[in-house]
Structures are given as C-alpha cells and as structure tokens.
Amino acid sequence: MENKIKVYLANGLFTQADRDYNDRIYDLLIKEGFEVYAPQKNLAINDKKKSAPSGPIYEGDTDKLKWCDVLLAVLDGQDLGVATEVGIISGWNEISNKKRKIVGIYTDCRDMSITNSEEKNIDGSKDIAECQYPYINLYT
C-alpha cells in the first residue's frame, strides 16, 4: 500500500470565489495522488450556512493539522485562519520531530517584483518568496 502525502489546504472559505478555487486545488491534488483535507469539505464543522461553534472547528482542524505532512496555504487573501494555520505549523516545527512543509500559493499577477527590485537593488529580492513589493504580509 502506497503512503500518500497528506496535504492540509488552507484558504478562506467564505466567498464563492474562495470555495470554487479551493475545489479546483483540491481536485488537482487528489488527481495527482495526494490525500487532502480541505476544511470547507468538512461540513460537520464548517458549514457556514449554519451556526459553526468554535470548539469543534478548533478540534477538527487542529487534528488535521497534526495529521498533515504539508500545509498548502493560499496567501492571496487576508484570512486570519490561514495565518493561524501557518503560525501553528511553524511553531510545531520548532518544537517537534515531525517537520511539516509549508507551501504558499500567491497568485497576484501585478509586476511588482523582480524587475522593480533589480532597478532599486533591494537585498534579497532574488531569493524565493522574498519580494518587498507584493500586497501581502511579508511576515506570514
């Protein structure tokens, strides 16, 4: 039996656009053979059309964060849940033997990165994920 990589898909799930994007990513990951947890698919705790108490959301999603090998974090929005999930995994990686990878997806297509950075000679601009211009919180 093959050991599939377990992916936790972190993104906002409140707008139709987010939910559609999450479904697209989820389907692609499943097609490629990953085992995927997407909080929006767990309607027992994340059905936003109903009341969603915080306790079950915390317990359910935290259990899946412990389960995963990779946190795939969509960084396009300003979702506090995504920032929390990234922070939790980062903290656990500091103190745990199980190191989970964190992969960020950022799809802002505005040309505010390497071209402008080279012109202004900003240190670090050629490093992966290091750009001073995007509309994103650089700490996350």
C-alpha positions in Angstrom: 0.0 0.0 0.0 1.4 3.3 -1.1 2.0 6.0 1.5 0.3 9.2 0.2 1.5 12.7 1.1 -1.1 14.3 3.4 -2.0 17.9 2.5 -4.0 20.4 4.5 -5.4 23.0 2.2 -5.6 26.4 4.0 -7.6 29.2 2.4 -10.6 31.4 3.1 -13.9 29.6 2.6 -16.4 32.4 3.0 -16.8 33.7 -0.6 -17.9 31.7 -3.6 -14.7 32.6 -5.4 -12.6 31.1 -2.5 -14.8 28.0 -2.3 -14.5 27.5 -6.1 -10.7 28.0 -6.0 -10.4 25.5 -3.1 -12.4 22.9 -5.0 -10.2 23.4 -8.0 -7.0 22.9 -6.0 -8.5 20.0 -4.1 -9.4 18.2 -7.3 -6.0 18.7 -8.8 -4.2 17.4 -5.7 -6.5 14.4 -5.5 -5.9 13.7 -9.2 -2.1 13.8 -8.5 -2.4 11.2 -5.8 -2.3 13.3 -2.6 -4.5 12.7 0.4 -6.2 16.1 1.0 -8.0 17.8 3.9 -9.9 20.9 2.9 -11.8 22.5 5.8 -14.6 23.6 3.6 -15.3 19.9 2.8 -15.8 19.1 6.5 -19.4 20.2 6.7 -19.8 18.7 10.1 -17.8 21.7 11.5 -17.5 24.2 8.6 -21.0 24.5 7.1 -21.1 28.3 7.1 -24.8 28.3 6.2 -25.4 27.1 9.7 -24.1 28.1 13.1 -20.5 26.9 13.5 -19.3 26.8 17.1 -15.6 27.5 17.6 -14.8 24.4 19.7 -15.5 21.7 17.1 -13.8 23.9 14.4 -10.6 24.2 16.5 -10.5 20.5 17.4 -11.3 19.2 14.0 -9.0 21.4 12.1 -6.2 21.1 14.7 -6.4 17.3 14.4 -5.9 17.6 10.6 -3.0 20.0 11.1 -1.4 17.3 13.2 -2.2 14.7 10.6 -0.8 16.5 7.6 2.7 16.4 6.0 2.3 19.6 4.1 0.3 22.8 4.7 -0.7 24.3 1.4 -1.6 27.9 2.3 -3.3 30.2 -0.2 -1.9 33.7 0.6 -3.9 35.7 -1.8 -6.4 36.9 0.8 -6.2 38.2 4.3 -7.7 35.3 6.0 -6.9 35.1 9.7 -7.5 31.3 9.7 -4.7 30.8 7.1 -2.3 33.0 9.1 -3.2 31.0 12.2 -2.7 27.7 10.5 0.7 28.8 9.1 1.7 30.0 12.7 0.6 26.8 14.3 2.6 24.6 11.9 5.6 27.0 12.2 5.5 26.7 15.9 5.2 23.0 15.9 8.1 22.7 13.5 10.3 24.5 16.1 9.5 22.0 18.9 8.6 18.8 17.1 10.4 15.9 15.5 7.7 15.9 12.7 8.6 18.7 10.4 5.7 19.7 8.2 6.4 21.6 5.0 4.6 24.9 4.4 3.9 25.8 0.7 2.4 29.2 -0.1 0.3 29.9 -3.2 0.3 33.6 -4.1 -1.2 34.4 -7.5 -1.1 38.2 -7.6 -0.1 38.9 -11.2 0.9 42.6 -10.8 4.5 43.2 -12.0 5.8 44.5 -8.7 8.6 42.0 -8.0 12.0 41.2 -9.5 12.1 43.8 -12.3 11.5 46.7 -9.9 13.7 45.1 -7.2 16.7 44.9 -9.6 16.3 48.5 -10.5 16.2 49.6 -6.9 18.9 47.0 -5.9 17.0 45.7 -2.8 18.8 43.0 -1.0 17.1 39.6 -1.0 14.9 40.3 -4.0 16.3 37.3 -5.9 15.5 34.8 -3.1 12.5 32.6 -3.4 9.5 34.2 -1.7 11.4 37.4 -0.9 9.9 40.4 -2.5 9.3 43.8 -1.0 6.5 44.9 -3.3 3.6 42.5 -3.3 0.4 43.2 -1.4 1.0 40.6 1.2 2.1 40.4 4.8 5.8 39.5 4.5 5.9 38.1 8.0 3.5 35.3 7.0 
